[in-house]
Amino acid sequence: MAEFPDELKKLADIATDLDFSAKLRIDAIDQLGTIGTHEALLTLLNLAANDKLSAKERDIALKQARRIVRASH
């Protein structure tokens, strides 16, 4: 479990690096959704609020965040 913060940081860095392709950034966002922790949820919400990302990427981040919230019920 101690490796999750590092993993979250790496995935968030990939998701926000505009030098990477959109597909790679979206894959990183999807990976964050599979982690499913509270920290991953917060990271996804931060991505959704990042206006440098495309609307599609922000929407995917919100969908992944929603999946985590639904799974916690």
Order of alpha helices (4+ residues) and beta strands (2+ residues): alpha-alpha-alpha-alpha
